[in-house]
Amino acid sequence: DPAPSGAPAGRLQLKQVADVSLGDGRFLISHEGGLRRQQVMCNVRGRDVESFVAEGQRRVEKLSLPQGVAYVFTGEHEAKRAAQRELLLLSLLASVGIVLFLWTAFGSLRSLVLVLVNLPFALVGGVAAVYLSGGILDVGSLVGFVTLFGITTRNGIMMVSHWQHLHDVEGLARGPELVFRGARERLAPVLMTALVTALGLLPIAIGSGEAGREIEGPMALVILGGLVSSTALNLLVLPVLYRRFGRSEAPGAAPA
């Protein structure tokens, strides 16, 4: 067709084929997997992300969405979930390696169990700390549990290995005298470990609700709570358990 009047040959003016006006509308249309995607972003203040997402999911589930419309919560929530899964997997692998190493070092299943029995002692205080601080198990809390279990295992190794030293090297028979002497000689190292760790974490725990301490705060609270219970039970209950279930070889005998 010939060009309209007033326009160069082969060209059209926009006003000749369209009505141009200013208005409100989308400036960007995103697609993912062949489907349109609309992002709704927000910042959470005054509460944790996990409880916010849980409440958001409950409310969205009550809505009647049009056919073909779906929703998913992503961002920081999804990143935290992925970090938790990775941390749990790596902790499990590390725990298996630690158990095998301790079994080889002690040469006795009973001694290994006595060392690991400290972990429930620590778990009691750690869970209590999580509950009192709001009941949210996040990445910081998981890191705190991993660290706490390491400290608790070390204290158990100190106690059980010293009892074995008194039995195997110094020739003391397994009984009240051996248990009391071993606990008394390891009292100071165990208490100093707990005290120094607690003093170092106390400033972080006090300011756990401040911005920028989303990881360090819950971690410090879990470690502090677990140290209280594990140290007390380690010094009071573990000697009784060793007296009842410890190795029963004659003094100086090689472990089986």
N, C-alpha and C positions, 0 to 999 in steps of 0.2 A: 504494500500500500504506500501511496505517496506520503511524505512527511507532512505533518500539520503545518499550517501557516505560522510563520514567526520562528520556526525551529530549523536548524541546519539539516541538510539532507542526511537521512539515516539516524537521526537522533530525536528524542522526545523530551519534553520538559516534564518533570515529576508531577507538577500540578495538573498535567493533562491526563494522567492515568491514575492518580491517587489523591485522596483528601489528606492533607498533612496537618496535624494538630499536636499539641502537647498534652500529655496525660500521665497517669500513674500506671505502672505495670512492672512485670519482672524484667530485670536487666540481665539475668543469668538463669539458664535452665540447665541443670546438671542431670547427667544420665549415668547409670551404673548397671551393668549387665543387661543393657537394652531397655531399662526401665527408668522413668523419671525419678529423681531423688530430690527431696527437699530437707534441708537441715534446720533443726531448731536447736540453738545453742543457748547455754545458760551457765552461770557461775554459782556454785553452792556456798552459802555462808551461814554460819551458826549451827551447822550440823554436818555429819559425815556423809560422804558420797554414797556409801552402800545403802544406808537407810533411805536417802533421797531417791535413789534409783528403785528400791523396792516399793516405796510408796507410789512413785510414778508408774510403775508397771501395774500395780493394783488399780489405779485410776484409769489408765488407758484400756485395760481389759474390760472395763464396764462400758466403754464407748462402742457404738455401732458404726464400724468403719465401712466405707463403700467397698464394693467388690474390686479386687485388684490392688487395694491399699494395704500395706503392711508397715510395721514399725520395728525398730531395733535401737537399743541403747548402746552407744559406743563412747569413744573418747577416753577420759581418765578411768572410768569404770571398767571398760574392757581391758585397758592396759594393766590395771591392778589385778584383774582376774588372771591374766596371762602370767604376770609376775608371781602370783601365788602358786599357780600350777608348776611353774619352773622351779620355784624354791622348794616345794614339797618333793618334787622328783629328785633334785640334787641332794636334798637332805636325806632322803631314803637311801640313795646310793652311798652317801658318806657314812650313814649309820651302819649299813651292812659291812663296809670296810673296817669301821672302828670295832665292831663286834668280833669280826674275824681276827683282827690284830690283838685284841685283848684276850681272846680265847687262846691264841698262840702264846702270848706272853705269860699268862697265868698258868696255863696247862691244866686248868681245872674248871669244869662247868659250874661248880658251886661258887667258886670265887667270882666268876664272870657274872653270875646272877646276882650276887651280893653287891657288886659294883653297879649293875644296872638297876637295882631296886631303888637306888636314889632318885631315878628319873620320876617315878610317881610322886615322891616327896616334893620335888621341884614343881611338878605339874599342878599340885594343889595350890601353891602360892601364886603361880602364874595365872591360872584360871580365875582365882579370886581377884587378882589385880585387874584382869580384863573385865570382869563383871562389875567391879566397883567403879571403873573408869568409863562405863557406858555400855559394856557388853558387845563391842564391835571388834571382830577379829580381822585385822587388816594386815598389810604386808609388814608394817613395823612390828606388830605383835608376833608374827611368825618369825621374824628375824630375832626378836627377843627370846622366843622359846628355843631356837637353835643355839643361841649363845648361852642361854641358861643351862641347857642340857650339857653343853661342853664343860662349863664350870662345875656343875654338879658331878659329872663323871670324873673329873679330875680329883675332886674331894674324896669320892669313893675309892679311887685308885690309891690315893695317899693312905687312907685308913686300912684297906684290905692288904695292900702290899706290905705295910709295916707290921701288921699282925703276922703275915706269912714270914717276914724276916725274923721276928721274935721266935716264931715256931721252928723254922728250918735252920736258921743260922745260930741263934743264941740258945736254942734247945729248950725253950719253955713249952710245957705241955699246954694243950688247948684247954683253957678253963678261965675262971673269973680273973685270976692274976694276969694272964696274958691279955685278956680283953681290956681290963682296966688300965694296965700300963700302956698299951698301944693307944687307947683313946686319950689318955692324959698327955702322952708325948706328941700326939698330932692335934691336940686341942688348939694350940697357938697358931700353927700354919693354916688350919681350916678357918678359924675366926678372922685371922688377918686377911686372908683372901676375900672373905665375904665383906669385911669392913672396908677395905680399900676399894673394892668394886662398887659398893654401895655409896661411898662418899664421892666417887667419881661420877656416878650416874645421878646423884641427887639433884644437882642444878638442872639437868635436862628434864628430870621427872617433874620438878616443880613448875617448869614452864611448858609442860607438854601440850597445853591448849593453844599456844601462840602460833601465829603464822610462820611457816618455814620449818616447823618441827613435827610435821605429820608422820614422819618415819621414826625419828629419834625419840619422840615423846612416848608413844606406846611401847617401843622397845625397852626404854628405861624402866617403865612401870612394871612390865612383865618380869624383867630380870630382878628388880628389887623385891617384888612379891615372892618370886620363886626362891631367892636367896634366903629370905626369912624362914620359910617352911623347910627348905632342904637342909639348911645349916642346923636348925634345931633338931630335926628328925635324924639327920646324919650322925649327930653326937649322942642322941638319946636312944634311938631305935636300932640303928645299924649295929652297935656293939652287942645288943641282945640277939639279933639275928645271926651274927657271926658266932656267938657263943653256942647257938642252937644248931646252925646248919653249916658251919665252917668245915674246912678240911679236917679229917680225923687221922691223918698219918702220924706215925710216931715221930718225935723230934729228930730232925736230921735226915728223914727219909726223903727220897726224890719224889716229886709229884708224878702221878700216873698220867 
